[in-house]
Amino acid sequence: MAASAKPPAFDPADFLGLDDLLEPEDLAIRDTVRGWAADRVLPYVGDWYEKGELPDVRGLARELGGIGALGMSLDGYGCAGASAVQYGLACLELEAADSGIRSLVSVQGSLAMYAIHRFGSEEQKQQWLPRMAAGEVIGCFGLTEPDHGSDPGSMRTYAKHDGSDWVLNGRKMWITNGSVAGVAVVWAQTDDGIRGFAVPTDATGFSAPEIKHKWSLRASVTSELVMDDVRLPADAVLPGVTGLKGPLSCLSHARYGIVWGSMGAARACFEAAVDYAKSREQFGRPIGGFQLTQAKLADMAVELHKGILLAHHLGRRMDAGRLRPEQVSFGKLNNVREAIEICRTARTILGANGISLEYPVMRHATNLESVLTYEGTVEMHQLVLGKALIGIDAFR
């Protein structure tokens, strides 16, 4: 039997030694995104959140394009062609700064760009993708409607033929990037089934009023899309897909990013709790020296690093072409749910300071309330897993 190697020194920030699973290029991409977020988001995001705004979205998008973060897992057309794991690491670092920033990148790359890349014509790809990858054009993704969230098959937005043109009417709701987008990928009913359209946002009859009074994702642009007799040329339709499988495949790709991103929010809150437990004194010693606080931190660490390990596993499956939608639902359901619990536990460790924007905990906790329900509610993912386990569709 070979002599056992001496284990490396314990690193509390990498409890399970997960960095050993990463290649040097993976680590370089992670560090680039982490550095960008530390410089361009973390010093300001508390104020953005308090004011309910994301200033200079287009400038941030161009910077994100400059580091290759937009559509980074896509090939060609100016995209980075990164691996799924590398994209996941980027999502984790972005959401460790704020869920709104990760949403900006996720909607741009995993929804709008992904839809055009996978289902668009070559002309559409050439028209939009290089500029979107550079951050020169921001995209949004219009699927959810005011009365049809978890049931997109019942959407009322409709596109009909008028000569060689299409005429689009309807409304979409809770659309990230909507008010700053240059192109909207809008899904609509047609006589032939559900189709996707690449809609220039300067088209007559298109508007995107911003949604105000949010108490979650406040450092993010969220909008309604209104289409009132929007006339589009025949080549605006995405030719590569008909039916719900189009938008649902895009959502699966975006949900994968959430599996990683939610662990970024959880990590930020966990780190804040650890630092606070070391420095906050009560009864003559740091609160980290009390058994109940250590039990909380231990449980948080277990769920955090299990979640990152799960995300990494799903990323390797995606890179191998073996990731199934049910497995993405598994990851989204578990990781967001556990991330919220980590944030709430961190809040108890910080006590009254946990509600202050001087610390990231309450901001992440409220953001995750949106992440919990968008791109598939808890109940929808539970039913996806239930159908996979039992073989009976409980949606209807």
C-alpha positions, 0 to 999 in steps of 0.5 A, spaced: 500 500 500 502 506 498 504 511 503 498 516 504 499 523 502 499 528 508 493 532 507 493 540 506 492 545 511 484 546 512 481 552 509 475 554 512 473 558 506 473 551 502 471 546 507 471 540 502 477 542 498 472 544 492 478 548 489 481 541 487 476 540 482 477 546 478 482 547 473 487 553 473 482 557 467 476 556 472 480 559 477 482 565 473 475 566 470 472 566 477 477 571 480 476 575 474 469 576 476 470 576 483 475 582 482 470 586 478 464 585 483 469 587 488 471 593 485 464 595 481 458 593 485 460 591 492 462 598 494 455 601 491 450 596 492 447 598 499 446 605 496 443 602 490 438 597 493 436 603 498 434 607 493 431 602 488 435 603 482 441 600 478 445 606 475 448 606 469 446 599 467 448 600 460 455 602 462 455 596 467 453 591 461 459 594 457 464 592 462 461 585 463 461 584 456 469 586 456 470 581 461 467 576 457 461 575 462 455 576 457 453 569 453 459 566 456 457 559 455 455 560 448 460 559 442 462 564 436 459 571 435 463 574 440 461 569 446 467 566 450 465 559 449 466 558 456 464 551 460 458 550 464 462 550 470 466 556 468 459 560 467 456 557 474 462 560 477 461 567 474 454 566 477 456 565 484 461 571 484 456 575 481 450 573 486 455 574 492 455 581 490 447 582 489 442 577 485 440 583 481 447 583 478 447 576 476 440 577 474 442 582 469 447 577 466 443 571 466 437 574 463 442 577 457 446 570 456 442 564 458 435 567 456 435 572 450 442 570 447 441 563 448 434 563 445 437 567 439 443 563 439 439 556 439 433 558 435 435 564 431 436 564 424 443 566 422 441 573 420 438 574 427 445 571 430 449 576 426 444 582 427 444 581 435 449 576 438 456 580 437 453 586 440 449 583 446 456 579 447 460 586 448 454 589 452 452 594 447 445 591 446 441 589 452 436 583 451 430 581 455 426 575 455 418 576 455 414 570 457 411 571 464 404 574 463 400 578 469 395 572 469 399 567 467 406 565 471 407 558 472 402 556 466 406 559 460 402 555 455 395 559 457 399 566 455 394 571 451 400 575 448 398 573 440 402 574 434 398 574 427 400 574 420 398 581 416 400 580 409 408 578 410 408 581 416 407 579 424 402 584 428 404 582 436 399 584 441 400 583 449 403 584 455 409 581 459 410 582 467 416 582 471 421 582 466 428 583 468 432 588 463 426 590 460 426 598 460 433 598 458 433 593 453 435 594 445 431 587 443 426 583 447 425 576 445 418 575 446 414 569 446 407 569 443 401 564 441 400 564 433 395 560 429 401 555 428 403 554 436 407 558 441 413 562 437 419 566 439 420 573 436 426 578 436 423 584 437 427 591 437 424 595 443 424 601 438 418 598 434 412 602 434 407 600 439 412 597 444 413 600 451 417 597 457 415 601 463 419 600 469 416 596 475 417 600 482 415 599 489 419 593 489 422 590 496 426 585 493 431 585 487 431 593 488 438 594 485 435 591 478 431 593 472 424 590 472 419 592 467 412 590 464 412 589 456 406 592 453 405 590 445 400 594 442 399 592 434 407 592 434 408 590 426 414 586 425 417 583 419 417 576 417 424 575 419 423 577 426 420 570 428 425 565 431 425 559 426 428 554 430 422 552 434 415 552 435 411 550 442 413 551 449 419 547 448 423 553 446 422 558 452 422 552 457 429 550 454 431 557 455 429 557 462 432 550 464 439 554 462 438 560 466 435 556 472 442 552 472 445 559 473 441 560 479 443 553 482 450 556 482 448 564 484 444 562 490 450 559 493 454 566 492 448 570 496 449 564 501 456 565 501 456 572 502 451 571 508 455 566 511 462 570 511 458 576 514 456 571 520 463 568 521 466 575 521 461 578 526 461 572 530 469 573 531 468 580 533 462 581 536 462 580 544 457 579 549 458 576 556 465 578 556 467 574 550 466 573 542 459 570 541 462 565 536 465 562 542 458 560 544 455 553 543 449 555 539 452 560 535 457 555 533 452 550 531 448 555 527 455 556 523 456 549 522 449 547 519 450 553 515 457 551 512 454 544 511 449 546 507 453 552 503 458 547 501 453 541 499 450 546 495 456 548 491 458 541 490 451 539 487 452 545 483 459 543 480 456 536 479 450 539 475 455 543 471 460 537 469 453 533 467 452 539 463 459 540 460 458 532 458 451 533 455 448 529 460 444 534 464 437 533 464 431 538 466 429 534 472 436 535 475 436 542 474 430 543 478 433 538 483 438 543 484 434 550 483 429 547 489 435 545 494 440 551 493 435 556 493 431 554 499 438 552 503 440 559 501 434 563 504 435 559 510 443 560 511 441 568 510 436 567 515 440 564 520 446 569 519 441 574 520 440 571 527 447 571 529 448 579 527 442 580 531 439 587 530 445 589 525 442 583 521 437 588 518 442 594 516 444 595 509 451 596 512 451 588 512 449 584 506 444 579 510 438 582 509 439 585 502 441 578 500 435 575 504 430 579 500 433 578 494 432 570 494 425 571 496 424 573 488 429 568 486 425 562 490 419 564 485 422 566 479 424 561 473 419 556 477 416 556 483 418 551 489 411 548 487 413 547 480 420 544 481 417 539 487 412 537 481 417 536 476 421 532 481 414 528 483 413 526 476 420 524 475 419 519 481 412 517 480 411 518 473 404 521 474 403 529 471 400 532 477 400 539 473 393 538 471 
